[in-house]
Amino acid sequence: MHTAYITHPSYLLHDMGAWHPESPMRLRAIDDRLHAAHLFDFLAHREARPATREQLLRVHDATYLDAIAAASPREGFHALDPDTGMNPHTLDAAFHAAGGAVMAVDLVLRGEVNNAFVACRPPGHHATRNQAMGFCFFNNVAVAAAHALEQHGLERVAIVDFDVHHGNGTEDIFRDNPRAMFCSTFQHPFYPHCGADTASDHIVNVPLPAGTAGPAYRDAFTVRVMPRLEAFRPQMLFFSAGFDGHREDDMAQFGLVEADYAWITGQVMEVAARHAENRIVSVLEGGYDLSALGRSVAAHIKTLAEL
């Protein structure tokens, strides 16, 4: 099998309320679209394992992990901030979301698949070393990238975050780690209201204005992201795969469509072919219009699987 598809039943049990856009229906929409597009049966399906404390401690403080565990309610909801809340199943889902990303790394680096998509909830890229925010609890892609570096001994990994929101948590975690390149394209000014003024040899932030559609996005990605990825020569690549920049998603004001997500995927796959033995792990982040999300993820996975 070329592409693994990793999920877990706990992802559907995490619920922050009927009003909340980050809902279990997101995964059902993806699943439905993969079936409708006749992609589901071509994937190597795996059920995620929970991340270990050791794996989480590579990117999160011990006091933070303890605080999140203590905040988990026995019943009802516990709000960590106006956007981010826990029900009794949230902590288990968060452990399995990070663990699914770790599993993806192991599958790819063992050569069982070329790449993997982790259809997880809750998302992760806003979670900093010591703070939950923006619907996120553990930084799933950061846990996975750190696992590749520390457990598998890679020297260089790169994370490409195409969510419409800046991946502030991932930047926070890897700011002082030059072994991990972080590239984030995002609407600015916009939540979480940071990233536009930070850069380094391994942090590549590309703020773009509201209204950015495919041609302008592709130009920016080609000019500002691709040369940096090439120069870095990553041994493995990761996607923080947020699809909330779709023109039908009212969470933001980008104008991307399914073909743009397929194009981004293909561009990064070319880098992976040249430098990383085709090794890619993609981890779901945002995307809140259910129809657009399902179609966009299908386009992304179809490209990853070369179908």
Secondary structure as UniProt FT lines:
FT   STRAND          3..7
FT   HELIX           9..12
FT   TURN            18..19
FT   HELIX           25..36
FT   TURN            37..38
FT   HELIX           40..42
FT   STRAND          44..47
FT   HELIX           53..57
FT   TURN            58..59
FT   HELIX           62..71
FT   STRAND          78..81
FT   TURN            82..83
FT   STRAND          84..86
FT   TURN            88..89
FT   HELIX           90..109
FT   TURN            110..111
FT   STRAND          115..118
FT   TURN            125..126
FT   TURN            134..135
FT   HELIX           140..150
FT   STRAND          157..161
FT   HELIX           168..174
FT   TURN            175..176
FT   TURN            178..179
FT   STRAND          180..187
FT   TURN            191..192
FT   TURN            196..197
FT   STRAND          203..208
FT   TURN            210..211
FT   HELIX           214..220
FT   HELIX           221..225
FT   HELIX           226..232
FT   STRAND          236..241
FT   TURN            244..245
FT   TURN            247..248
FT   TURN            250..251
FT   STRAND          255..256
FT   HELIX           258..275
FT   TURN            277..278
FT   STRAND          280..284
FT   HELIX           290..304
FT   TURN            305..306
//
